[in-house]
Amino acid sequence: MSAMNKSDDKPDAQAVKSRQRVIGARLQAVYDDVVRQGVPDDFEQMLAALDELEEQPGTPPGSGSRRNEG
């Protein structure tokens, strides 16, 4: 019960902030790792093929769009 204030059994504000910083740092590290990995080549090729399909004449605008550009 080291992070608890003995008088009212509520978490110590300093301990809570410390845990939040640790969690935030770990989440940032995971996010940075995912961003560094980039997009796989086959996925990029699939997205490019979808873009080409959307650019073909007769394709209604916005049909099958993978992005929300609003």
C-alpha positions in Angstrom: 0.0 0.0 0.0 2.9 2.3 -0.7 1.0 4.4 -3.3 -1.9 4.9 -1.0 -2.4 7.7 1.5 -3.0 6.0 4.8 -5.6 8.6 6.0 -8.2 8.1 3.3 -7.0 5.1 1.2 -6.9 7.2 -2.0 -4.0 6.9 -4.4 -1.2 9.4 -3.8 -1.3 12.0 -6.6 2.4 11.8 -7.1 2.3 8.0 -7.5 -0.6 8.3 -10.0 1.3 10.9 -12.1 4.4 8.7 -12.0 2.5 5.7 -13.3 0.9 7.8 -16.0 4.3 9.0 -17.1 5.6 5.4 -17.3 2.5 4.2 -19.2 2.8 7.2 -21.6 6.4 6.5 -22.3 5.7 2.9 -23.1 2.8 3.7 -25.3 5.0 6.3 -27.2 7.7 3.7 -27.7 5.2 1.2 -29.1 3.7 3.8 -31.4 7.2 4.9 -32.6 8.1 1.3 -33.4 4.9 0.8 -35.4 5.5 4.1 -37.4 9.1 3.0 -38.1 7.9 -0.2 -39.6 6.2 1.5 -42.5 3.6 0.1 -44.9 4.3 -3.3 -46.4 5.0 -3.3 -50.1 2.1 -5.6 -51.0 -0.3 -3.4 -49.0 1.0 -0.3 -50.9 0.5 -2.0 -54.2 -3.1 -3.0 -53.2 -3.9 0.6 -52.3 -2.4 1.9 -55.6 -4.5 -0.6 -57.5 -7.6 0.7 -55.7 -6.7 4.3 -56.6 -6.4 3.3 -60.2 -9.8 1.6 -60.1 -11.4 4.8 -58.7 -9.8 6.9 -61.5 -11.3 4.8 -64.2 -14.1 6.5 -66.2 -17.6 5.3 -65.2 -16.7 4.8 -61.6 -19.0 6.9 -59.4 -17.1 9.4 -57.2 -16.5 8.1 -53.7 -17.5 4.5 -54.4 -15.1 2.3 -52.6 -13.1 5.2 -51.3 -10.7 4.1 -48.6 -10.2 7.6 -47.2 -12.4 10.0 -45.4 -11.3 13.2 -47.0 -13.9 15.5 -45.4 
